[in-house]
Amino acid sequence: MGIAERKERERQEMRSMILSTAAQLFIEEGFEKTSIRNIAEAIEYSPATIYLYFKDKNELFHALSEEGFRKFFTELNEANQSGKPMDRMKRLGKQYLKFAIENPGYYDLMFIMKAPMESHHNDEGWDLGMKSHGILTSLVKECIDDGYFKSKDAKLLSFMIWSFVHGAVSFKIRDRMKMYEELDQDELMSGALDYFNEMLEKL
């Protein structure tokens, strides 16, 4: 490996360490209470080192969101590749749950944590988030064309479906399911989704 390749690898490793540490602190302490200095202390480097990679903590947050949404969109898109519309709808819901359970930190940053949104409407993460929601909306329209859903308001139905799944995974991620400790929480959410899908087919 040449000097340039080694330096680039080290740069990527440092960037990854900064991002993973920032994500942990954002989740544990909240966005507002986390500073560049806090992140620097956690990785045992000076704040100046972090500024070589990110101009401020907003840019750090947006970089993390982009990573999460890129992975999220890829997984939802793969779940929507083949089959009848309603079958794909069910598969999409399962994949949404799977993503949230396997990536709770990303999900928290993407959909739950209170954080700055002022420049989010112009970055890649926002675009991928819109495309991810577009998968659901398009699927709802396909289901309507296939004879499902007496209501023809695809936007309203999409919001209802998203709200249900988001609510379930938010309970899990924010540790609000202690009353169900005697049950397998992942199986509980999956079972609730199955019931929800049954209701959808009767709408």
Secondary structure, DSSP 8 states (H G I E B T S, - for coil): --HHHHHHHHHHHHHHHHHHHHHHHHHHH-TTT--HHHHHHHHTS-HHHHHTT-SSHHHHHHHHHHHHHHHHHHHHHHHTSSS-HHHHHHHHHHHHHHHHHH-HHHHIIIIIS----TTGGGSHHHHHHHHHHHHHHHHHHHHHHTT--S---HHHHHHHHHHHHHHHHHHHHTT--GGGTTS-HHHHHHHHHHHHHHHHHT-
